[in-house]
Amino acid sequence: MNPNDLTKEYTNGEVTIVWQSGKCIHSANCVKNNPDVFHPKEKPWILPEKSTTEKIINTIDKCPSGALTYYMNNSK
């Protein structure tokens, strides 16, 4: 596993955030747009349960590198 090219997933139950470290350009748009969820100095650094799904999606849509993506979880 290359530590410079990791893929990690974080979920709040409704949406799953996918982060690809190899694509991240560290623009900090995620931190600026949703500081409740994105904490780059902590582990885990993404806490999706701290925000609404709508706000998470809006934040991810502003990621300039495409390092952050998401998918909706299936409801049962």
VENPEBEL-V101002 format. One record per helix or strand of 2 or more residues. SS is the DSSP state (H for helix, E for strand). FROM is the first residue (numbers start at 1). LEN is the number of residues. If there is no record, write none. Layout:
SS_FROM_LEN ; SS_FROM_LEN
This chain:
E_7_5 ; E_15_6 ; H_21_3 ; H_29_5 ; H_48_3 ; H_53_8 ; E_68_5
